[in-house]
Amino acid sequence: MTKADLVDEVVQATKLPKKDVALIVDGFLEAICQTLTDSGHVEIRGFGSFKIKFANARIARNPRSGETVHVPAKLVPFFKVSRELKNLVEEAARARAEGESHQAAAAMPDGSREARD
């Protein structure tokens, strides 16, 4: 989902003008970025938290040339998913997998789940 897709979803859900929703989404994202640069932590309960983590210096490899490259230590943004969101995604994936296995079984002429030779 892109930012434009997100704006469209919110417009559909709220019936607010697209221009207003775009301003709200931009403001929301800008506030997260500003808070991360100021204090390094943003928590949205039930969704997750953004924070700044320190990444140690390391030696990496350029995938094109194979040459080793020194990557300096740096601060990087990090997102940790909340338990609630993680559970929601796992349940949806489980339901989707069960639905697909039921569809596959229904597609077999005798309703069995085993493939025939």
PDB file as gemmi writes it, atoms N, CA and C in Angstrom:
CRYST1    1.000    1.000    1.000  90.00  90.00  90.00 P 1                      
ATOM      1  N   MET A   1       0.850  -1.174   0.000  1.00  0.00           N  
ATOM      2  CA  MET A   1       0.000   0.000   0.000  1.00  0.00           C  
ATOM      3  C   MET A   1       0.896   1.238   0.000  1.00  0.00           C  
ATOM      4  N   THR A   2       0.608   2.146  -0.883  1.00  0.00           N  
ATOM      5  CA  THR A   2       1.346   3.404  -0.949  1.00  0.00           C  
ATOM      6  C   THR A   2       0.628   4.461  -0.102  1.00  0.00           C  
ATOM      7  N   LYS A   3       1.280   5.607   0.047  1.00  0.00           N  
ATOM      8  CA  LYS A   3       0.647   6.698   0.791  1.00  0.00           C  
ATOM      9  C   LYS A   3      -0.649   7.130   0.102  1.00  0.00           C  
ATOM     10  N   ALA A   4      -0.648   7.167  -1.222  1.00  0.00           N  
ATOM     11  CA  ALA A   4      -1.860   7.532  -1.968  1.00  0.00           C  
ATOM     12  C   ALA A   4      -2.974   6.514  -1.723  1.00  0.00           C  
ATOM     13  N   ASP A   5      -2.618   5.230  -1.669  1.00  0.00           N  
ATOM     14  CA  ASP A   5      -3.609   4.186  -1.366  1.00  0.00           C  
ATOM     15  C   ASP A   5      -4.176   4.375   0.036  1.00  0.00           C  
ATOM     16  N   LEU A   6      -3.302   4.719   0.980  1.00  0.00           N  
ATOM     17  CA  LEU A   6      -3.738   4.960   2.355  1.00  0.00           C  
ATOM     18  C   LEU A   6      -4.721   6.124   2.406  1.00  0.00           C  
ATOM     19  N   VAL A   7      -4.402   7.194   1.707  1.00  0.00           N  
ATOM     20  CA  VAL A   7      -5.304   8.350   1.648  1.00  0.00           C  
ATOM     21  C   VAL A   7      -6.657   7.922   1.087  1.00  0.00           C  
ATOM     22  N   ASP A   8      -6.650   7.154   0.015  1.00  0.00           N  
ATOM     23  CA  ASP A   8      -7.907   6.694  -0.591  1.00  0.00           C  
ATOM     24  C   ASP A   8      -8.718   5.836   0.377  1.00  0.00           C  
ATOM     25  N   GLU A   9      -8.061   4.959   1.129  1.00  0.00           N  
ATOM     26  CA  GLU A   9      -8.753   4.111   2.108  1.00  0.00           C  
ATOM     27  C   GLU A   9      -9.413   4.960   3.196  1.00  0.00           C  
ATOM     28  N   VAL A  10      -8.688   5.974   3.681  1.00  0.00           N  
ATOM     29  CA  VAL A  10      -9.239   6.840   4.730  1.00  0.00           C  
ATOM     30  C   VAL A  10     -10.395   7.667   4.182  1.00  0.00           C  
ATOM     31  N   VAL A  11     -10.277   8.131   2.948  1.00  0.00           N  
ATOM     32  CA  VAL A  11     -11.373   8.878   2.314  1.00  0.00           C  
ATOM     33  C   VAL A  11     -12.621   7.999   2.253  1.00  0.00           C  
ATOM     34  N   GLN A  12     -12.469   6.747   1.838  1.00  0.00           N  
ATOM     35  CA  GLN A  12     -13.607   5.822   1.760  1.00  0.00           C  
ATOM     36  C   GLN A  12     -14.224   5.577   3.134  1.00  0.00           C  
ATOM     37  N   ALA A  13     -13.371   5.434   4.154  1.00  0.00           N  
ATOM     38  CA  ALA A  13     -13.867   5.119   5.498  1.00  0.00           C  
ATOM     39  C   ALA A  13     -14.524   6.311   6.182  1.00  0.00           C  
ATOM     40  N   THR A  14     -14.018   7.524   5.914  1.00  0.00           N  
ATOM     41  CA  THR A  14     -14.497   8.700   6.647  1.00  0.00           C  
ATOM     42  C   THR A  14     -15.400   9.619   5.837  1.00  0.00           C  
ATOM     43  N   LYS A  15     -15.370   9.477   4.520  1.00  0.00           N  
ATOM     44  CA  LYS A  15     -16.126  10.361   3.617  1.00  0.00           C  
ATOM     45  C   LYS A  15     -15.654  11.818   3.712  1.00  0.00           C  
ATOM     46  N   LEU A  16     -14.435  12.035   4.216  1.00  0.00           N  
ATOM     47  CA  LEU A  16     -13.848  13.373   4.252  1.00  0.00           C  
ATOM     48  C   LEU A  16     -13.264  13.694   2.881  1.00  0.00           C  
ATOM     49  N   PRO A  17     -13.097  14.987   2.574  1.00  0.00           N  
ATOM     50  CA  PRO A  17     -12.495  15.355   1.288  1.00  0.00           C  
ATOM     51  C   PRO A  17     -11.060  14.829   1.179  1.00  0.00           C  
ATOM     52  N   LYS A  18     -10.703  14.383  -0.009  1.00  0.00           N  
ATOM     53  CA  LYS A  18      -9.386  13.794  -0.239  1.00  0.00           C  
ATOM     54  C   LYS A  18      -8.263  14.762   0.122  1.00  0.00           C  
ATOM     55  N   LYS A  19      -8.452  16.038  -0.185  1.00  0.00           N  
ATOM     56  CA  LYS A  19      -7.432  17.046   0.109  1.00  0.00           C  
ATOM     57  C   LYS A  19      -7.174  17.125   1.613  1.00  0.00           C  
ATOM     58  N   ASP A  20      -8.245  17.089   2.413  1.00  0.00           N  
ATOM     59  CA  ASP A  20      -8.103  17.145   3.869  1.00  0.00           C  
ATOM     60  C   ASP A  20      -7.408  15.898   4.404  1.00  0.00           C  
ATOM     61  N   VAL A  21      -7.794  14.744   3.890  1.00  0.00           N  
ATOM     62  CA  VAL A  21      -7.188  13.485   4.345  1.00  0.00           C  
ATOM     63  C   VAL A  21      -5.702  13.464   3.995  1.00  0.00           C  
ATOM     64  N   ALA A  22      -5.345  13.933   2.806  1.00  0.00           N  
ATOM     65  CA  ALA A  22      -3.938  13.972   2.404  1.00  0.00           C  
ATOM     66  C   ALA A  22      -3.134  14.852   3.355  1.00  0.00           C  
ATOM     67  N   LEU A  23      -3.709  15.995   3.758  1.00  0.00           N  
ATOM     68  CA  LEU A  23      -3.034  16.873   4.717  1.00  0.00           C  
ATOM     69  C   LEU A  23      -2.864  16.184   6.071  1.00  0.00           C  
ATOM     70  N   ILE A  24      -3.880  15.454   6.500  1.00  0.00           N  
ATOM     71  CA  ILE A  24      -3.821  14.748   7.782  1.00  0.00           C  
ATOM     72  C   ILE A  24      -2.755  13.653   7.741  1.00  0.00           C  
ATOM     73  N   VAL A  25      -2.743  12.860   6.682  1.00  0.00           N  
ATOM     74  CA  VAL A  25      -1.751  11.783   6.563  1.00  0.00           C  
ATOM     75  C   VAL A  25      -0.344  12.373   6.516  1.00  0.00           C  
ATOM     76  N   ASP A  26      -0.153  13.430   5.726  1.00  0.00           N  
ATOM     77  CA  ASP A  26       1.157  14.086   5.669  1.00  0.00           C  
ATOM     78  C   ASP A  26       1.561  14.616   7.042  1.00  0.00           C  
ATOM     79  N   GLY A  27       0.623  15.242   7.742  1.00  0.00           N  
ATOM     80  CA  GLY A  27       0.910  15.765   9.076  1.00  0.00           C  
ATOM     81  C   GLY A  27       1.258  14.669  10.061  1.00  0.00           C  
ATOM     82  N   PHE A  28       0.540  13.554   9.978  1.00  0.00           N  
ATOM     83  CA  PHE A  28       0.793  12.406  10.846  1.00  0.00           C  
ATOM     84  C   PHE A  28       2.209  11.867  10.628  1.00  0.00           C  
ATOM     85  N   LEU A  29       2.568  11.664   9.367  1.00  0.00           N  
ATOM     86  CA  LEU A  29       3.897  11.136   9.060  1.00  0.00           C  
ATOM     87  C   LEU A  29       4.995  12.127   9.431  1.00  0.00           C  
ATOM     88  N   GLU A  30       4.736  13.403   9.199  1.00  0.00           N  
ATOM     89  CA  GLU A  30       5.707  14.436   9.555  1.00  0.00           C  
ATOM     90  C   GLU A  30       5.914  14.489  11.064  1.00  0.00           C  
ATOM     91  N   ALA A  31       4.831  14.347  11.829  1.00  0.00           N  
ATOM     92  CA  ALA A  31       4.937  14.350  13.291  1.00  0.00           C  
ATOM     93  C   ALA A  31       5.762  13.167  13.784  1.00  0.00           C  
ATOM     94  N   ILE A  32       5.581  12.002  13.177  1.00  0.00           N  
ATOM     95  CA  ILE A  32       6.381  10.833  13.559  1.00  0.00           C  
ATOM     96  C   ILE A  32       7.858  11.095  13.269  1.00  0.00           C  
ATOM     97  N   CYS A  33       8.161  11.592  12.077  1.00  0.00           N  
ATOM     98  CA  CYS A  33       9.551  11.871  11.706  1.00  0.00           C  
ATOM     99  C   CYS A  33      10.180  12.907  12.629  1.00  0.00           C  
ATOM    100  N   GLN A  34       9.444  13.971  12.921  1.00  0.00           N  
ATOM    101  CA  GLN A  34       9.970  15.029  13.777  1.00  0.00           C  
ATOM    102  C   GLN A  34      10.221  14.517  15.189  1.00  0.00           C  
ATOM    103  N   THR A  35       9.293  13.738  15.724  1.00  0.00           N  
ATOM    104  CA  THR A  35       9.455  13.205  17.071  1.00  0.00           C  
ATOM    105  C   THR A  35      10.622  12.228  17.127  1.00  0.00           C  
ATOM    106  N   LEU A  36      10.798  11.419  16.101  1.00  0.00           N  
ATOM    107  CA  LEU A  36      11.939  10.501  16.073  1.00  0.00           C  
ATOM    108  C   LEU A  36      13.257  11.263  16.083  1.00  0.00           C  
ATOM    109  N   THR A  37      13.331  12.348  15.323  1.00  0.00           N  
ATOM    110  CA  THR A  37      14.576  13.116  15.297  1.00  0.00           C  
ATOM    111  C   THR A  37      14.791  13.886  16.591  1.00  0.00           C  
ATOM    112  N   ASP A  38      13.698  14.264  17.275  1.00  0.00           N  
ATOM    113  CA  ASP A  38      13.823  15.005  18.536  1.00  0.00           C  
ATOM    114  C   ASP A  38      14.094  14.090  19.725  1.00  0.00           C  
ATOM    115  N   SER A  39      13.213  13.107  19.936  1.00  0.00           N  
ATOM    116  CA  SER A  39      13.320  12.281  21.144  1.00  0.00           C  
ATOM    117  C   SER A  39      13.656  10.823  20.857  1.00  0.00           C  
ATOM    118  N   GLY A  40      13.530  10.397  19.619  1.00  0.00           N  
ATOM    119  CA  GLY A  40      13.901   9.040  19.252  1.00  0.00           C  
ATOM    120  C   GLY A  40      12.887   7.965  19.569  1.00  0.00           C  
ATOM    121  N   HIS A  41      11.636   8.331  19.954  1.00  0.00           N  
ATOM    122  CA  HIS A  41      10.656   7.298  20.288  1.00  0.00           C  
ATOM    123  C   HIS A  41       9.231   7.787  20.030  1.00  0.00           C  
ATOM    124  N   VAL A  42       8.450   6.965  19.318  1.00  0.00           N  
ATOM    125  CA  VAL A  42       7.030   7.222  19.085  1.00  0.00           C  
ATOM    126  C   VAL A  42       6.300   5.912  19.333  1.00  0.00           C  
ATOM    127  N   GLU A  43       5.307   5.941  20.216  1.00  0.00           N  
ATOM    128  CA  GLU A  43       4.535   4.735  20.511  1.00  0.00           C  
ATOM    129  C   GLU A  43       3.075   4.962  20.161  1.00  0.00           C  
ATOM    130  N   ILE A  44       2.523   4.054  19.360  1.00  0.00           N  
ATOM    131  CA  ILE A  44       1.107   4.083  19.012  1.00  0.00           C  
ATOM    132  C   ILE A  44       0.529   2.771  19.525  1.00  0.00           C  
ATOM    133  N   ARG A  45      -0.130   2.838  20.669  1.00  0.00           N  
ATOM    134  CA  ARG A  45      -0.627   1.621  21.321  1.00  0.00           C  
ATOM    135  C   ARG A  45      -1.564   0.853  20.395  1.00  0.00           C  
ATOM    136  N   GLY A  46      -1.392  -0.457  20.397  1.00  0.00           N  
ATOM    137  CA  GLY A  46      -2.194  -1.316  19.541  1.00  0.00           C  
ATOM    138  C   GLY A  46      -1.669  -1.418  18.121  1.00  0.00           C  
ATOM    139  N   PHE A  47      -0.653  -0.637  17.787  1.00  0.00           N  
ATOM    140  CA  PHE A  47      -0.079  -0.652  16.442  1.00  0.00           C  
ATOM    141  C   PHE A  47       1.402  -1.001  16.493  1.00  0.00           C  
ATOM    142  N   GLY A  48       2.175  -0.212  17.232  1.00  0.00           N  
ATOM    143  CA  GLY A  48       3.601  -0.472  17.361  1.00  0.00           C  
ATOM    144  C   GLY A  48       4.344   0.767  17.792  1.00  0.00           C  
ATOM    145  N   SER A  49       5.664   0.655  17.835  1.00  0.00           N  
ATOM    146  CA  SER A  49       6.468   1.801  18.237  1.00  0.00           C  
ATOM    147  C   SER A  49       7.651   1.976  17.290  1.00  0.00           C  
ATOM    148  N   PHE A  50       7.957   3.228  17.044  1.00  0.00           N  
ATOM    149  CA  PHE A  50       9.100   3.612  16.240  1.00  0.00           C  
ATOM    150  C   PHE A  50      10.170   4.087  17.203  1.00  0.00           C  
ATOM    151  N   LYS A  51      11.422   3.709  16.946  1.00  0.00           N  
ATOM    152  CA  LYS A  51      12.512   4.243  17.742  1.00  0.00           C  
ATOM    153  C   LYS A  51      13.777   4.270  16.909  1.00  0.00           C  
ATOM    154  N   ILE A  52      14.768   4.930  17.449  1.00  0.00           N  
ATOM    155  CA  ILE A  52      16.060   5.026  16.790  1.00  0.00           C  
ATOM    156  C   ILE A  52      16.994   4.026  17.459  1.00  0.00           C  
ATOM    157  N   LYS A  53      17.661   3.212  16.655  1.00  0.00           N  
ATOM    158  CA  LYS A  53      18.620   2.234  17.166  1.00  0.00           C  
ATOM    159  C   LYS A  53      19.999   2.549  16.610  1.00  0.00           C  
ATOM    160  N   PHE A  54      21.012   2.136  17.363  1.00  0.00           N  
ATOM    161  CA  PHE A  54      22.390   2.297  16.932  1.00  0.00           C  
ATOM    162  C   PHE A  54      22.815   1.042  16.179  1.00  0.00           C  
ATOM    163  N   ALA A  55      23.308   1.202  14.971  1.00  0.00           N  
ATOM    164  CA  ALA A  55      23.832   0.084  14.183  1.00  0.00           C  
ATOM    165  C   ALA A  55      25.357   0.176  14.188  1.00  0.00           C  
ATOM    166  N   ASN A  56      26.007  -0.863  14.667  1.00  0.00           N  
ATOM    167  CA  ASN A  56      27.469  -0.881  14.733  1.00  0.00           C  
ATOM    168  C   ASN A  56      28.087  -0.832  13.343  1.00  0.00           C  
ATOM    169  N   ALA A  57      29.333  -0.366  13.300  1.00  0.00           N  
ATOM    170  CA  ALA A  57      30.085  -0.395  12.050  1.00  0.00           C  
ATOM    171  C   ALA A  57      30.287  -1.858  11.663  1.00  0.00           C  
ATOM    172  N   ARG A  58      30.359  -2.106  10.358  1.00  0.00           N  
ATOM    173  CA  ARG A  58      30.527  -3.491   9.909  1.00  0.00           C  
ATOM    174  C   ARG A  58      31.185  -3.517   8.540  1.00  0.00           C  
ATOM    175  N   ILE A  59      31.628  -4.698   8.191  1.00  0.00           N  
ATOM    176  CA  ILE A  59      32.182  -4.917   6.860  1.00  0.00           C  
ATOM    177  C   ILE A  59      31.094  -5.603   6.034  1.00  0.00           C  
ATOM    178  N   ALA A  60      30.800  -5.048   4.871  1.00  0.00           N  
ATOM    179  CA  ALA A  60      29.780  -5.610   3.983  1.00  0.00           C  
ATOM    180  C   ALA A  60      30.427  -5.916   2.638  1.00  0.00           C  
ATOM    181  N   ARG A  61      29.654  -6.467   1.738  1.00  0.00           N  
ATOM    182  CA  ARG A  61      30.166  -6.807   0.419  1.00  0.00           C  
ATOM    183  C   ARG A  61      29.272  -6.164  -0.638  1.00  0.00           C  
ATOM    184  N   ASN A  62      29.893  -5.509  -1.603  1.00  0.00           N  
ATOM    185  CA  ASN A  62      29.163  -4.936  -2.723  1.00  0.00           C  
ATOM    186  C   ASN A  62      28.644  -6.098  -3.568  1.00  0.00           C  
ATOM    187  N   PRO A  63      27.314  -6.225  -3.731  1.00  0.00           N  
ATOM    188  CA  PRO A  63      26.779  -7.382  -4.456  1.00  0.00           C  
ATOM    189  C   PRO A  63      27.153  -7.420  -5.939  1.00  0.00           C  
ATOM    190  N   ARG A  64      27.429  -6.275  -6.532  1.00  0.00           N  
ATOM    191  CA  ARG A  64      27.789  -6.252  -7.957  1.00  0.00           C  
ATOM    192  C   ARG A  64      29.242  -6.649  -8.190  1.00  0.00           C  
ATOM    193  N   SER A  65      30.142  -6.059  -7.385  1.00  0.00           N  
ATOM    194  CA  SER A  65      31.565  -6.294  -7.637  1.00  0.00           C  
ATOM    195  C   SER A  65      32.174  -7.337  -6.712  1.00  0.00           C  
ATOM    196  N   GLY A  66      31.502  -7.630  -5.597  1.00  0.00           N  
ATOM    197  CA  GLY A  66      32.058  -8.564  -4.628  1.00  0.00           C  
ATOM    198  C   GLY A  66      33.089  -7.915  -3.722  1.00  0.00           C  
ATOM    199  N   GLU A  67      33.354  -6.644  -3.940  1.00  0.00           N  
ATOM    200  CA  GLU A  67      34.344  -5.900  -3.167  1.00  0.00           C  
ATOM    201  C   GLU A  67      33.841  -5.678  -1.739  1.00  0.00           C  
ATOM    202  N   THR A  68      34.743  -5.781  -0.747  1.00  0.00           N  
ATOM    203  CA  THR A  68      34.347  -5.512   0.633  1.00  0.00           C  
ATOM    204  C   THR A  68      34.268  -4.006   0.841  1.00  0.00           C  
ATOM    205  N   VAL A  69      33.292  -3.606   1.638  1.00  0.00           N  
ATOM    206  CA  VAL A  69      33.030  -2.190   1.882  1.00  0.00           C  
ATOM    207  C   VAL A  69      32.872  -1.979   3.379  1.00  0.00           C  
ATOM    208  N   HIS A  70      33.465  -0.910   3.899  1.00  0.00           N  
ATOM    209  CA  HIS A  70      33.299  -0.562   5.309  1.00  0.00           C  
ATOM    210  C   HIS A  70      32.028   0.275   5.458  1.00  0.00           C  
ATOM    211  N   VAL A  71      31.098  -0.207   6.276  1.00  0.00           N  
ATOM    212  CA  VAL A  71      29.864   0.531   6.551  1.00  0.00           C  
ATOM    213  C   VAL A  71      30.026   1.145   7.936  1.00  0.00           C  
ATOM    214  N   PRO A  72      30.017   2.474   8.043  1.00  0.00           N  
ATOM    215  CA  PRO A  72      30.225   3.110   9.346  1.00  0.00           C  
ATOM    216  C   PRO A  72      29.038   2.916  10.290  1.00  0.00           C  
ATOM    217  N   ALA A  73      29.292   3.090  11.578  1.00  0.00           N  
ATOM    218  CA  ALA A  73      28.222   3.045  12.577  1.00  0.00           C  
ATOM    219  C   ALA A  73      27.252   4.181  12.292  1.00  0.00           C  
ATOM    220  N   LYS A  74      25.986   3.929  12.584  1.00  0.00           N  
ATOM    221  CA  LYS A  74      24.993   4.972  12.322  1.00  0.00           C  
ATOM    222  C   LYS A  74      23.740   4.721  13.144  1.00  0.00           C  
ATOM    223  N   LEU A  75      22.889   5.728  13.211  1.00  0.00           N  
ATOM    224  CA  LEU A  75      21.584   5.606  13.843  1.00  0.00           C  
ATOM    225  C   LEU A  75      20.570   5.278  12.754  1.00  0.00           C  
ATOM    226  N   VAL A  76      19.694   4.311  13.036  1.00  0.00           N  
ATOM    227  CA  VAL A  76      18.706   3.898  12.043  1.00  0.00           C  
ATOM    228  C   VAL A  76      17.323   3.843  12.675  1.00  0.00           C  
ATOM    229  N   PRO A  77      16.277   4.197  11.925  1.00  0.00           N  
ATOM    230  CA  PRO A  77      14.916   4.061  12.448  1.00  0.00           C  
ATOM    231  C   PRO A  77      14.534   2.586  12.507  1.00  0.00           C  
ATOM    232  N   PHE A  78      13.746   2.236  13.520  1.00  0.00           N  
ATOM    233  CA  PHE A  78      13.336   0.849  13.742  1.00  0.00           C  
ATOM    234  C   PHE A  78      11.873   0.850  14.155  1.00  0.00           C  
ATOM    235  N   PHE A  79      11.097  -0.120  13.646  1.00  0.00           N  
ATOM    236  CA  PHE A  79       9.689  -0.246  14.013  1.00  0.00           C  
ATOM    237  C   PHE A  79       9.468  -1.590  14.669  1.00  0.00           C  
ATOM    238  N   LYS A  80       8.849  -1.577  15.837  1.00  0.00           N  
ATOM    239  CA  LYS A  80       8.498  -2.811  16.538  1.00  0.00           C  
ATOM    240  C   LYS A  80       6.979  -2.925  16.547  1.00  0.00           C  
ATOM    241  N   VAL A  81       6.475  -4.032  16.024  1.00  0.00           N  
ATOM    242  CA  VAL A  81       5.035  -4.275  15.923  1.00  0.00           C  
ATOM    243  C   VAL A  81       4.472  -4.587  17.304  1.00  0.00           C  
ATOM    244  N   SER A  82       3.277  -4.062  17.603  1.00  0.00           N  
ATOM    245  CA  SER A  82       2.627  -4.364  18.883  1.00  0.00           C  
ATOM    246  C   SER A  82       2.132  -5.802  18.884  1.00  0.00           C  
ATOM    247  N   ARG A  83       1.948  -6.335  20.067  1.00  0.00           N  
ATOM    248  CA  ARG A  83       1.440  -7.699  20.209  1.00  0.00           C  
ATOM    249  C   ARG A  83       0.062  -7.823  19.557  1.00  0.00           C  
ATOM    250  N   GLU A  84      -0.785  -6.799  19.735  1.00  0.00           N  
ATOM    251  CA  GLU A  84      -2.135  -6.835  19.171  1.00  0.00           C  
ATOM    252  C   GLU A  84      -2.108  -6.932  17.646  1.00  0.00           C  
ATOM    253  N   LEU A  85      -1.286  -6.106  17.008  1.00  0.00           N  
ATOM    254  CA  LEU A  85      -1.195  -6.121  15.548  1.00  0.00           C  
ATOM    255  C   LEU A  85      -0.592  -7.436  15.059  1.00  0.00           C  
ATOM    256  N   LYS A  86       0.421  -7.911  15.763  1.00  0.00           N  
ATOM    257  CA  LYS A  86       1.044  -9.182  15.392  1.00  0.00           C  
ATOM    258  C   LYS A  86       0.024 -10.320  15.439  1.00  0.00           C  
ATOM    259  N   ASN A  87      -0.778 -10.367  16.502  1.00  0.00           N  
ATOM    260  CA  ASN A  87      -1.805 -11.407  16.626  1.00  0.00           C  
ATOM    261  C   ASN A  87      -2.857 -11.288  15.531  1.00  0.00           C  
ATOM    262  N   LEU A  88      -3.259 -10.062  15.219  1.00  0.00           N  
ATOM    263  CA  LEU A  88      -4.247  -9.826  14.169  1.00  0.00           C  
ATOM    264  C   LEU A  88      -3.750 -10.344  12.817  1.00  0.00           C  
ATOM    265  N   VAL A  89      -2.492 -10.060  12.502  1.00  0.00           N  
ATOM    266  CA  VAL A  89      -1.909 -10.500  11.235  1.00  0.00           C  
ATOM    267  C   VAL A  89      -1.789 -12.024  11.201  1.00  0.00           C  
ATOM    268  N   GLU A  90      -1.355 -12.613  12.317  1.00  0.00           N  
ATOM    269  CA  GLU A  90      -1.234 -14.075  12.368  1.00  0.00           C  
ATOM    270  C   GLU A  90      -2.591 -14.752  12.180  1.00  0.00           C  
ATOM    271  N   GLU A  91      -3.629 -14.218  12.815  1.00  0.00           N  
ATOM    272  CA  GLU A  91      -4.971 -14.791  12.673  1.00  0.00           C  
ATOM    273  C   GLU A  91      -5.466 -14.680  11.231  1.00  0.00           C  
ATOM    274  N   ALA A  92      -5.226 -13.539  10.607  1.00  0.00           N  
ATOM    275  CA  ALA A  92      -5.653 -13.348   9.217  1.00  0.00           C  
ATOM    276  C   ALA A  92      -4.905 -14.303   8.289  1.00  0.00           C  
ATOM    277  N   ALA A  93      -3.612 -14.482   8.524  1.00  0.00           N  
ATOM    278  CA  ALA A  93      -2.827 -15.395   7.692  1.00  0.00           C  
ATOM    279  C   ALA A  93      -3.295 -16.832   7.885  1.00  0.00           C  
ATOM    280  N   ARG A  94      -3.599 -17.196   9.120  1.00  0.00           N  
ATOM    281  CA  ARG A  94      -4.083 -18.547   9.409  1.00  0.00           C  
ATOM    282  C   ARG A  94      -5.426 -18.787   8.715  1.00  0.00           C  
ATOM    283  N   ALA A  95      -6.322 -17.807   8.797  1.00  0.00           N  
ATOM    284  CA  ALA A  95      -7.636 -17.933   8.161  1.00  0.00           C  
ATOM    285  C   ALA A  95      -7.490 -18.020   6.643  1.00  0.00           C  
ATOM    286  N   ARG A  96      -6.579 -17.235   6.079  1.00  0.00           N  
ATOM    287  CA  ARG A  96      -6.347 -17.258   4.635  1.00  0.00           C  
ATOM    288  C   ARG A  96      -5.803 -18.626   4.217  1.00  0.00           C  
ATOM    289  N   ALA A  97      -4.859 -19.170   4.992  1.00  0.00           N  
ATOM    290  CA  ALA A  97      -4.287 -20.481   4.669  1.00  0.00           C  
ATOM    291  C   ALA A  97      -5.342 -21.572   4.758  1.00  0.00           C  
ATOM    292  N   GLU A  98      -6.206 -21.505   5.759  1.00  0.00           N  
ATOM    293  CA  GLU A  98      -7.276 -22.497   5.892  1.00  0.00           C  
ATOM    294  C   GLU A  98      -8.251 -22.394   4.724  1.00  0.00           C  
ATOM    295  N   GLY A  99      -8.569 -21.180   4.318  1.00  0.00           N  
ATOM    296  CA  GLY A  99      -9.465 -20.976   3.180  1.00  0.00           C  
ATOM    297  C   GLY A  99      -8.876 -21.527   1.898  1.00  0.00           C  
ATOM    298  N   GLU A 100      -7.568 -21.336   1.704  1.00  0.00           N  
ATOM    299  CA  GLU A 100      -6.915 -21.845   0.500  1.00  0.00           C  
ATOM    300  C   GLU A 100      -6.885 -23.363   0.499  1.00  0.00           C  
ATOM    301  N   SER A 101      -6.656 -23.977   1.671  1.00  0.00           N  
ATOM    302  CA  SER A 101      -6.623 -25.441   1.706  1.00  0.00           C  
ATOM    303  C   SER A 101      -8.018 -26.011   1.469  1.00  0.00           C  
ATOM    304  N   HIS A 102      -9.050 -25.319   1.954  1.00  0.00           N  
ATOM    305  CA  HIS A 102     -10.423 -25.767   1.694  1.00  0.00           C  
ATOM    306  C   HIS A 102     -10.771 -25.623   0.212  1.00  0.00           C  
ATOM    307  N   GLN A 103     -10.299 -24.545  -0.422  1.00  0.00           N  
ATOM    308  CA  GLN A 103     -10.552 -24.348  -1.850  1.00  0.00           C  
ATOM    309  C   GLN A 103      -9.849 -25.417  -2.675  1.00  0.00           C  
ATOM    310  N   ALA A 104      -8.625 -25.774  -2.276  1.00  0.00           N  
ATOM    311  CA  ALA A 104      -7.881 -26.801  -3.003  1.00  0.00           C  
ATOM    312  C   ALA A 104      -8.580 -28.147  -2.881  1.00  0.00           C  
ATOM    313  N   ALA A 105      -9.096 -28.442  -1.694  1.00  0.00           N  
ATOM    314  CA  ALA A 105      -9.803 -29.708  -1.488  1.00  0.00           C  
ATOM    315  C   ALA A 105     -11.086 -29.737  -2.309  1.00  0.00           C  
ATOM    316  N   ALA A 106     -11.768 -28.621  -2.375  1.00  0.00           N  
ATOM    317  CA  ALA A 106     -13.018 -28.556  -3.135  1.00  0.00           C  
ATOM    318  C   ALA A 106     -12.762 -28.704  -4.631  1.00  0.00           C  
ATOM    319  N   ALA A 107     -11.575 -28.329  -5.080  1.00  0.00           N  
ATOM    320  CA  ALA A 107     -11.248 -28.416  -6.500  1.00  0.00           C  
ATOM    321  C   ALA A 107     -10.990 -29.850  -6.943  1.00  0.00           C  
ATOM    322  N   MET A 108     -10.658 -30.737  -6.011  1.00  0.00           N  
ATOM    323  CA  MET A 108     -10.428 -32.147  -6.349  1.00  0.00           C  
ATOM    324  C   MET A 108     -11.772 -32.801  -6.664  1.00  0.00           C  
ATOM    325  N   PRO A 109     -11.841 -33.632  -7.701  1.00  0.00           N  
ATOM    326  CA  PRO A 109     -13.116 -34.240  -8.103  1.00  0.00           C  
ATOM    327  C   PRO A 109     -13.791 -35.034  -6.994  1.00  0.00           C  
ATOM    328  N   ASP A 110     -13.006 -35.767  -6.190  1.00  0.00           N  
ATOM    329  CA  ASP A 110     -13.620 -36.566  -5.130  1.00  0.00           C  
ATOM    330  C   ASP A 110     -13.566 -35.871  -3.774  1.00  0.00           C  
ATOM    331  N   GLY A 111     -13.086 -34.608  -3.747  1.00  0.00           N  
ATOM    332  CA  GLY A 111     -13.021 -33.850  -2.502  1.00  0.00           C  
ATOM    333  C   GLY A 111     -11.814 -34.185  -1.651  1.00  0.00           C  
ATOM    334  N   SER A 112     -10.943 -35.100  -2.131  1.00  0.00           N  
ATOM    335  CA  SER A 112      -9.763 -35.455  -1.340  1.00  0.00           C  
ATOM    336  C   SER A 112      -8.719 -34.357  -1.469  1.00  0.00           C  
ATOM    337  N   ARG A 113      -7.761 -34.357  -0.534  1.00  0.00           N  
ATOM    338  CA  ARG A 113      -6.719 -33.340  -0.543  1.00  0.00           C  
ATOM    339  C   ARG A 113      -5.450 -33.833  -1.224  1.00  0.00           C  
ATOM    340  N   GLU A 114      -5.380 -35.096  -1.545  1.00  0.00           N  
ATOM    341  CA  GLU A 114      -4.161 -35.645  -2.119  1.00  0.00           C  
ATOM    342  C   GLU A 114      -4.161 -35.486  -3.633  1.00  0.00           C  
ATOM    343  N   ALA A 115      -2.981 -35.196  -4.166  1.00  0.00           N  
ATOM    344  CA  ALA A 115      -2.839 -35.077  -5.621  1.00  0.00           C  
ATOM    345  C   ALA A 115      -2.828 -36.470  -6.232  1.00  0.00           C  
ATOM    346  N   ARG A 116      -3.354 -36.571  -7.429  1.00  0.00           N  
ATOM    347  CA  ARG A 116      -3.376 -37.866  -8.124  1.00  0.00           C  
ATOM    348  C   ARG A 116      -2.257 -37.918  -9.141  1.00  0.00           C  
ATOM    349  N   ASP A 117      -1.791 -39.130  -9.407  1.00  0.00           N  
ATOM    350  CA  ASP A 117      -0.739 -39.325 -10.416  1.00  0.00           C  
ATOM    351  C   ASP A 117      -1.327 -39.396 -11.800  1.00  0.00           C  
TER     352      ASP A 117                                                      
END                                                                             
